[in-house]
Amino acid sequence: MKVFEDEILSPGEKIRKLRILLGATQADIAGEDVTRNLISELERHKNKLSLKTAKAIATNINNYVIKNNIDFERVSDEDLLEDSKVQVNKVIKKLIKKLDNIKLTQKYNEFVNLKDEIDDLICKYETLIDPEFKCNIYKLYSDIYFQFHELEKSEIYALKCYDEALISNNNLILVDVLMTRIKILWRTNREREIVILAKYALYIYEINKLKDALIIKKIYYNMALAYKTIKEQQTCIYWLEKLEQNFMLENKEYCDIKILKANCYLELLEYNKAEKLYLETLELAKKVNNITAITKIYKNLAFSYYKLNDYSKAIEYANIALDIKNNDEEENILTFYYAISIYRKTESTDLVIKNYEKAILRARNYKNDYILLKLIKRVSNYFIDYNVTSEIDNILKLADKYLINRKIVDIELICIFYKATTLYATYDLKKYNYYKEKAFALENILKNK
């Protein structure tokens, strides 16, 4: 009943709460089949509520409501007898729906508050909560942390979900959470693990004879992605073609497959095949205004023309990709990254200067530390290698502000600061000493990580 729907109460606590809400005494809801002393014992957990007693108390409460003309919903014996396990799982089910909604709205503060509420319930009633519900909760935690680029937390809850899926024998969720882990591995450059997990997911799916088109499509696509990551492009193409041959695909899925296949041809140095496939997919994407796919294709065409030494076309397509108004912020940042890479390789210093701060700011606002680190390293190396002294201090200040202050450091970033010392060694002793001290400090950060 509604009066108990968001609470977990014992039968005695429910009886007491109902009495207080109705303004009734223990004697008011007693009768022939139930004494006031028995009601007192139930409320103090000194006795256990039986079905017969529950029916009598429910009847007495309903009669009291009618006699006193109180507007109140009818009480049943089932309401009074419903145990804590049933109640806690009803509450958890509602909270899972709220989590699902937060995953769509991406409101981080709401997520943190709701997570605290759910975690308190899990801590208090862990043995009563359905393992499948815990599985769903941890999967949602992992997905939401991934949305906010908190990859360590995302992986922790993906592993918790994995454990609960094993306990509840929920093989579909088991496979799905492996797909989540693959996304995390992809972001953290753990390529070999991606192949192992993709194969394991496929094994679980096949041995348990699961039937879920969405999941198997994810598995095939991740198998393809895994093999591309370890430079086995032909095997990647094999899995992409299995997807094309075995499933009805939506426009977005079809475009993603074609783009990935074209990327393989690009890496295999089959530039004509890659260009043809990019252009075919571009027409397909334009028909349904698939902006993310269109951006990806122009970005990849730019890189393709760069490989063919057609630098004017490479820059032209990079600029087109940058000018597209795309709601996919992650793709926007990657487009900046690749565009800057092309500008860097073609020594288009003015275009690097024009775009790098904007790209770094977007990566910082999007809270994607992985791409932020890559961007800063790429631009820093360019400015130092080409002696763009007007920008070197600025890019290294951004590195300090956005990365080093939060102890996001790797060997390459340390080397960049050492390169800066050699640049200033002959004519600016103050800067030489500053960057040398900074490089030493970064080494200590890395040692203590």
C-alpha positions as CSV (number, residue, x, y, z in Angstrom):
1,M,0.0,0.0,0.0
2,K,1.1,3.6,-0.7
3,V,1.7,4.5,2.9
4,F,4.5,1.9,3.1
5,E,5.8,2.0,-0.5
6,D,9.1,3.7,0.1
7,E,9.9,2.2,3.5
8,I,11.1,-1.2,4.8
9,L,9.1,-2.0,7.9
10,S,8.5,-5.1,10.0
11,P,4.8,-6.2,10.5
12,G,4.9,-4.6,14.1
13,E,6.3,-1.3,12.7
14,K,3.6,-1.2,10.1
15,I,0.8,-1.7,12.7
16,R,2.3,1.0,14.9
17,K,2.7,3.4,11.9
18,L,-0.9,2.8,10.8
19,R,-2.2,3.4,14.4
20,I,-0.3,6.7,14.7
21,L,-1.5,7.9,11.2
22,L,-5.1,7.1,12.1
23,G,-4.9,8.5,15.7
24,A,-5.9,5.1,17.1
25,T,-4.8,3.4,20.3
26,Q,-3.9,-0.3,20.6
27,A,-7.3,-0.9,22.2
28,D,-9.0,0.7,19.2
29,I,-7.7,-1.9,16.8
30,A,-8.0,-4.9,19.3
31,G,-11.1,-7.2,19.3
32,E,-12.3,-10.7,19.9
33,D,-9.5,-12.4,17.9
34,V,-6.7,-10.1,18.9
35,T,-6.0,-8.5,22.3
36,R,-4.4,-5.2,23.1
37,N,-1.5,-7.1,24.8
38,L,-0.8,-9.1,21.6
39,I,-0.7,-5.8,19.5
40,S,1.7,-4.4,22.0
41,E,3.9,-7.5,21.7
42,L,3.8,-7.3,17.9
43,E,4.8,-3.6,17.9
44,R,7.7,-4.4,20.3
45,H,8.8,-7.4,18.2
46,K,8.0,-9.7,21.1
47,N,5.7,-11.9,19.0
48,K,5.4,-13.0,15.3
49,L,2.4,-12.0,13.2
50,S,0.4,-14.9,12.0
51,L,-2.0,-14.9,9.0
52,K,-5.0,-15.3,11.3
53,T,-3.9,-12.3,13.5
54,A,-3.0,-10.2,10.4
55,K,-6.6,-10.8,9.0
56,A,-8.1,-9.8,12.3
57,I,-6.0,-6.6,12.7
58,A,-6.6,-5.5,9.1
59,T,-10.4,-6.0,9.6
60,N,-10.3,-4.0,12.9
61,I,-8.3,-1.2,11.3
62,N,-10.7,-1.0,8.3
63,N,-13.7,-0.9,10.7
64,Y,-12.0,1.9,12.7
65,V,-11.5,3.9,9.5
66,I,-15.2,3.4,8.5
67,K,-16.6,4.1,12.0
68,N,-14.6,7.4,12.3
69,N,-15.2,8.4,8.6
70,I,-11.5,8.7,7.8
71,D,-10.3,9.0,4.2
72,F,-7.8,6.2,4.1
73,E,-7.0,3.3,1.7
74,R,-8.1,-0.2,2.7
75,V,-5.6,-2.3,4.6
76,S,-5.1,-6.0,3.8
77,D,-3.5,-8.9,5.7
78,E,-1.0,-9.1,2.7
79,D,0.1,-5.5,3.4
80,L,0.8,-6.3,7.1
81,L,2.5,-9.6,6.4
82,E,4.7,-8.5,3.5
83,D,8.3,-9.2,4.7
84,S,11.4,-7.0,4.5
85,K,12.8,-8.9,1.5
86,V,9.8,-8.1,-0.6
87,Q,9.7,-4.5,0.5
88,V,13.4,-3.8,0.0
89,N,13.2,-5.2,-3.5
90,K,10.2,-3.1,-4.4
91,V,12.1,0.0,-3.2
92,I,15.2,-1.1,-5.1
93,K,13.2,-1.6,-8.3
94,K,12.0,2.0,-8.1
95,L,15.5,3.3,-7.5
96,I,16.8,1.4,-10.5
97,K,14.2,3.2,-12.7
98,K,15.5,6.5,-11.3
99,L,19.1,5.4,-12.1
100,D,18.0,4.6,-15.7
101,N,16.6,8.1,-16.0
102,I,19.8,9.7,-14.7
103,K,21.8,7.7,-17.3
104,L,19.7,9.4,-20.0
105,T,19.7,12.9,-18.4
106,Q,23.4,12.7,-17.3
107,K,22.9,14.8,-14.1
108,Y,26.0,14.0,-12.1
109,N,24.9,15.5,-8.7
110,E,21.6,13.7,-8.9
111,F,23.5,10.5,-9.6
112,V,25.8,10.9,-6.6
113,N,22.9,11.6,-4.2
114,L,20.9,8.6,-5.5
115,K,23.9,6.3,-5.4
116,D,24.4,7.2,-1.7
117,E,20.8,6.3,-1.0
118,I,21.1,3.0,-2.9
119,D,24.4,2.1,-1.3
120,D,22.9,2.7,2.2
121,L,20.1,0.2,1.3
122,I,22.6,-2.4,0.0
123,C,24.8,-2.0,3.1
124,K,21.7,-2.5,5.4
125,Y,19.9,-5.2,3.4
126,E,22.5,-6.8,1.2
127,T,21.4,-10.4,1.9
128,L,17.8,-9.5,1.1
129,I,18.3,-7.8,-2.2
130,D,17.8,-9.9,-5.4
131,P,21.2,-10.5,-7.0
132,E,19.8,-9.6,-10.4
133,F,18.8,-6.2,-9.0
134,K,22.3,-5.7,-7.6
135,C,23.6,-6.7,-11.0
136,N,21.5,-4.0,-12.7
137,I,22.6,-1.4,-10.2
138,Y,26.3,-2.0,-10.6
139,K,25.9,-2.1,-14.4
140,L,24.2,1.3,-14.3
141,Y,26.8,2.7,-11.9
142,S,29.5,1.5,-14.4
143,D,27.7,3.0,-17.4
144,I,27.1,6.4,-15.7
145,Y,30.7,6.6,-14.4
146,F,31.8,5.8,-18.0
147,Q,29.7,8.7,-19.3
148,F,31.5,11.0,-17.0
149,H,34.9,9.5,-17.9
150,E,35.6,8.2,-14.4
151,L,37.1,5.0,-15.9
152,E,38.6,3.5,-12.7
153,K,35.2,3.7,-11.0
154,S,33.4,2.5,-14.1
155,E,35.7,-0.6,-14.2
156,I,35.2,-1.3,-10.4
157,Y,31.5,-1.5,-10.8
158,A,31.7,-3.4,-14.1
159,L,33.6,-6.1,-12.1
160,K,31.0,-6.0,-9.3
161,C,28.3,-6.4,-11.9
162,Y,30.2,-9.3,-13.4
163,D,30.4,-11.1,-9.9
164,E,26.6,-10.6,-9.3
165,A,25.8,-11.8,-12.9
166,L,27.7,-15.0,-12.1
167,I,25.8,-15.4,-8.8
168,S,22.4,-14.9,-10.5
169,N,23.4,-16.9,-13.5
170,N,22.4,-14.0,-15.8
171,N,24.4,-14.7,-18.8
172,L,23.0,-11.8,-20.9
173,I,24.0,-9.2,-18.4
174,L,27.4,-11.1,-18.0
175,V,28.0,-10.6,-21.7
176,D,26.7,-7.0,-21.7
177,V,29.0,-6.0,-18.9
178,L,32.0,-7.5,-20.7
179,M,31.1,-5.1,-23.6
180,T,31.3,-2.3,-21.1
181,R,34.7,-3.5,-19.9
182,I,35.9,-3.6,-23.5
183,K,34.9,0.1,-23.9
184,I,37.0,0.9,-20.7
185,L,40.0,-1.1,-22.0
186,W,39.7,0.7,-25.3
187,R,40.0,4.1,-23.5
188,T,42.9,2.9,-21.4
189,N,45.0,1.4,-24.2
190,R,44.9,-2.2,-23.0
191,E,44.6,-3.7,-26.5
192,R,45.4,-7.4,-25.8
193,E,42.9,-7.6,-23.0
194,I,40.2,-6.4,-25.5
195,V,40.7,-9.4,-27.7
196,I,40.6,-11.8,-24.7
197,L,37.4,-10.3,-23.4
198,A,35.7,-10.2,-26.8
199,K,36.5,-13.9,-27.3
200,Y,35.2,-14.8,-23.8
201,A,32.0,-12.8,-24.4
202,L,31.4,-14.7,-27.7
203,Y,32.1,-18.1,-25.9
204,I,29.6,-17.3,-23.1
205,Y,27.0,-16.3,-25.7
206,E,27.4,-19.4,-27.8
207,I,27.8,-22.0,-25.1
208,N,24.6,-20.8,-23.3
209,K,22.7,-20.6,-26.6
210,L,21.6,-17.0,-25.9
211,K,19.3,-15.2,-28.3
212,D,19.6,-11.5,-28.3
213,A,20.3,-9.7,-31.6
214,L,21.5,-6.5,-29.8
215,I,24.0,-8.3,-27.7
216,I,25.4,-10.5,-30.5
217,K,25.8,-7.4,-32.7
218,K,27.8,-5.8,-29.9
219,I,30.0,-8.9,-29.6
220,Y,30.7,-9.0,-33.4
221,Y,31.5,-5.3,-33.6
222,N,33.8,-5.5,-30.5
223,M,35.5,-8.5,-32.0
224,A,36.2,-6.4,-35.1
225,L,37.3,-3.4,-33.0
226,A,39.6,-5.7,-30.9
227,Y,41.4,-7.1,-34.0
228,K,41.8,-3.6,-35.6
229,T,43.3,-2.4,-32.3
230,I,46.0,-5.1,-32.5
231,K,46.6,-4.4,-36.2
232,E,44.9,-7.5,-37.5
233,Q,42.9,-5.6,-40.1
234,Q,41.8,-8.6,-42.2
235,T,40.3,-10.3,-39.2
236,C,38.5,-7.1,-38.3
237,I,37.0,-7.0,-41.8
238,Y,35.9,-10.6,-41.4
239,W,33.8,-9.8,-38.3
240,L,32.4,-6.6,-39.9
241,E,31.3,-8.7,-42.9
242,K,29.6,-11.2,-40.6
243,L,27.6,-8.3,-39.2
244,E,26.6,-7.2,-42.6
245,Q,25.6,-10.7,-43.7
246,N,23.7,-11.8,-40.6
247,F,21.7,-8.8,-39.4
248,M,19.3,-6.1,-40.4
249,L,21.2,-3.0,-39.6
250,E,20.1,0.6,-38.8
251,N,21.7,3.5,-40.7
252,K,24.0,4.3,-37.7
253,E,25.2,0.7,-37.3
254,Y,25.7,0.4,-41.1
255,C,27.7,3.6,-41.2
256,D,29.9,2.6,-38.2
257,I,30.7,-0.8,-39.9
258,K,31.6,0.8,-43.2
259,I,33.7,3.5,-41.6
260,L,35.6,0.9,-39.5
261,K,36.1,-1.2,-42.6
262,A,37.4,1.8,-44.6
263,N,39.8,2.6,-41.7
264,C,41.2,-1.0,-42.0
265,Y,41.8,-0.4,-45.7
266,L,43.5,2.8,-44.9
267,E,45.9,1.0,-42.4
268,L,46.5,-1.7,-45.1
269,L,47.6,1.1,-47.4
270,E,44.7,0.3,-49.8
271,Y,43.9,4.0,-50.2
272,N,41.6,3.7,-53.2
273,K,39.4,1.2,-51.5
274,A,39.3,3.3,-48.3
275,E,38.4,6.5,-50.2
276,K,35.7,4.7,-52.2
277,L,34.1,3.3,-49.1
278,Y,34.3,6.6,-47.2
279,L,32.6,8.4,-50.1
280,E,29.9,5.7,-50.4
281,T,29.2,5.9,-46.6
282,L,29.2,9.7,-46.7
283,E,26.2,9.6,-49.2
284,L,24.4,7.1,-46.9
285,A,25.0,9.2,-43.8
286,K,23.9,12.4,-45.6
287,K,20.5,10.8,-46.5
288,V,19.5,10.6,-42.9
289,N,21.6,13.5,-41.6
290,N,23.8,11.2,-39.5
291,I,26.1,14.1,-38.4
292,T,28.4,12.0,-36.2
293,A,29.1,9.7,-39.2
294,I,29.6,12.6,-41.6
295,T,32.1,14.2,-39.2
296,K,34.0,10.9,-38.8
297,I,34.2,10.4,-42.6
298,Y,35.5,13.9,-43.4
299,K,38.0,13.5,-40.6
300,N,39.2,10.1,-42.0
301,L,39.2,11.4,-45.5
302,A,41.5,14.2,-44.4
303,F,43.8,11.6,-42.9
304,S,43.6,9.5,-46.1
305,Y,44.6,12.4,-48.3
306,Y,47.4,13.2,-45.9
307,K,48.7,9.6,-46.4
308,L,48.5,10.2,-50.2
309,N,50.6,13.4,-49.7
310,D,47.7,15.5,-51.0
311,Y,48.1,18.0,-48.2
312,S,45.7,20.7,-49.6
313,K,42.9,18.2,-49.7
314,A,43.8,16.8,-46.3
315,I,43.6,20.3,-44.8
316,E,40.3,21.1,-46.7
317,Y,38.6,18.0,-45.3
318,A,40.0,18.6,-41.8
319,N,38.5,22.1,-41.9
320,I,35.1,20.7,-43.1
321,A,35.0,18.2,-40.3
322,L,35.8,21.0,-37.7
323,D,33.1,23.3,-39.1
324,I,30.3,20.6,-38.7
325,K,28.0,21.4,-35.8
326,N,28.0,17.9,-34.1
327,N,26.2,17.1,-30.9
328,D,28.6,14.2,-30.3
329,E,31.2,16.1,-28.2
330,E,33.6,13.2,-28.0
331,E,33.7,13.0,-31.8
332,N,34.2,16.8,-31.9
333,I,37.3,16.4,-29.7
334,L,38.7,13.6,-31.7
335,T,38.2,15.6,-34.9
336,F,40.2,18.5,-33.3
337,Y,42.9,15.9,-32.4
338,Y,43.2,14.5,-35.9
339,A,42.9,18.0,-37.5
340,I,45.8,19.3,-35.4
341,S,47.8,16.1,-36.2
342,I,47.4,16.9,-39.9
343,Y,48.2,20.6,-39.4
344,R,51.3,19.5,-37.4
345,K,52.5,17.1,-40.1
346,T,52.0,19.7,-42.8
347,E,53.7,22.4,-40.7
348,S,50.5,24.6,-40.8
349,T,51.5,26.4,-37.6
350,D,48.9,29.1,-38.0
351,L,46.1,26.5,-38.0
352,V,47.6,24.6,-35.0
353,I,47.7,27.9,-33.1
354,K,44.1,28.8,-34.2
355,N,42.7,25.5,-33.0
356,Y,44.7,24.0,-30.2
357,E,43.4,26.0,-27.2
358,K,39.8,25.4,-28.3
359,A,40.4,21.7,-28.6
360,I,42.1,21.4,-25.2
361,L,39.3,23.4,-23.5
362,R,36.7,21.1,-25.0
363,A,38.5,18.0,-23.9
364,R,38.8,19.5,-20.4
365,N,35.1,20.5,-20.2
366,Y,34.2,17.0,-21.5
367,K,36.4,15.5,-18.7
368,N,38.2,13.2,-21.1
369,D,41.7,13.0,-19.5
370,Y,42.9,10.4,-22.0
371,I,42.3,12.6,-25.1
372,L,43.4,15.7,-23.2
373,L,46.8,14.2,-22.4
374,K,47.2,13.1,-26.0
375,L,46.3,16.6,-27.3
376,I,48.6,18.4,-25.0
377,K,51.5,16.1,-25.8
378,R,51.0,16.3,-29.6
379,V,50.8,20.1,-29.6
380,S,53.7,20.5,-27.1
381,N,55.9,18.4,-29.2
382,Y,55.0,20.4,-32.3
383,F,55.7,23.7,-30.8
384,I,59.1,22.6,-29.3
385,D,60.2,20.7,-32.5
386,Y,59.4,23.7,-34.7
387,N,60.6,26.2,-32.1
388,V,57.2,28.1,-31.9
389,T,58.5,30.0,-28.9
390,S,55.4,32.3,-28.8
391,E,53.2,29.2,-27.8
392,I,55.5,26.9,-25.9
393,D,55.1,28.5,-22.5
394,N,51.3,28.7,-23.0
395,I,50.9,25.0,-23.9
396,L,53.1,23.9,-21.0
397,K,51.1,26.1,-18.6
398,L,47.9,24.4,-19.8
399,A,49.6,21.0,-19.2
400,D,50.4,22.2,-15.6
401,K,46.9,23.5,-15.0
402,Y,44.8,20.7,-16.5
403,L,47.0,17.6,-16.0
404,I,50.0,18.0,-13.6
405,N,47.9,19.6,-10.9
406,R,45.8,16.5,-10.9
407,K,48.9,14.2,-11.1
408,I,48.0,13.0,-14.7
409,V,51.5,12.3,-15.9
410,D,53.4,9.8,-18.2
411,I,56.9,9.4,-19.5
412,E,56.2,11.2,-22.7
413,L,55.0,14.3,-20.8
414,I,58.2,14.3,-18.7
415,C,60.3,14.1,-21.9
416,I,58.4,17.1,-23.3
417,F,59.5,19.2,-20.2
418,Y,63.1,18.0,-20.7
419,K,62.9,19.0,-24.4
420,A,61.9,22.4,-23.2
421,T,65.0,22.7,-21.1
422,T,67.3,22.0,-24.1
423,L,65.4,24.6,-26.1
424,Y,66.1,27.4,-23.5
425,A,69.5,26.1,-22.4
426,T,71.5,28.5,-24.5
427,Y,69.6,31.8,-24.1
428,D,67.1,31.8,-21.2
429,L,68.6,30.3,-18.0
430,K,65.5,31.2,-15.9
431,K,63.2,29.1,-18.1
432,Y,65.8,26.4,-18.4
433,N,65.9,26.0,-14.6
434,Y,62.1,26.2,-14.3
435,Y,61.5,23.4,-16.8
436,K,64.3,21.3,-15.4
437,E,62.8,21.5,-11.9
438,K,59.3,20.8,-13.3
439,A,60.7,17.7,-15.1
440,F,62.2,16.4,-11.8
441,A,58.9,17.0,-10.0
442,L,57.0,15.1,-12.7
443,E,59.4,12.2,-12.3
444,N,58.6,12.1,-8.6
445,I,54.9,12.1,-9.3
446,L,55.2,9.2,-11.7
447,K,57.4,7.2,-9.2
448,N,54.8,7.7,-6.4
449,K,51.8,6.8,-8.5
